């Protein structure tokens, strides 16, 4: 008894060998290095990444890497290592700064929400010109806390990224309202 053939809709040329996961990973590494070095735009990187992920032959992988230096694996490893070492100082500064941030305790479990801003009726009133009157709101949702930006002028940031709408937060996260930055802590 023979096993049934499963067709995926893509026709491979006869004799073409499907690329292995290792070959795909290597191709993705070349694309990542190309985007990181400025040789590929973001859109080109995404398009070529799709080609690599859906490639049915090694030739398609080669086409996706056209115009990029593939280099040998040792050279790529050395370049990546140099990049990581050079970024170490920045990571160290961020870690040092994070530990020195003032703590902001999350409200008790029974509390439903906390308004943050300069407005006199705010649950957490921050006296800084970079903070909007009604800047943000911390709400208890689904057993955790979600931080919402309320259309503030200078933005609400969580772990260095500006948020739009709500983002789940936990103890240890860095939050910034305008120019004021805190590290979330639990009681």
Secondary structure as UniProt FT lines:
FT   TURN            14..15
FT   HELIX           21..36
FT   TURN            37..38
FT   HELIX           42..54
FT   HELIX           58..64
FT   TURN            65..67
FT   HELIX           73..100
FT   STRAND          102..105
FT   TURN            109..110
FT   STRAND          113..117
FT   TURN            120..121
FT   STRAND          124..125
FT   TURN            129..130
FT   TURN            133..134
FT   STRAND          136..141
FT   TURN            142..143
FT   STRAND          144..149
FT   STRAND          156..158
FT   TURN            159..160
FT   STRAND          161..162
FT   STRAND          166..169
FT   TURN            171..172
FT   STRAND          174..177
FT   TURN            178..179
FT   STRAND          180..185
//
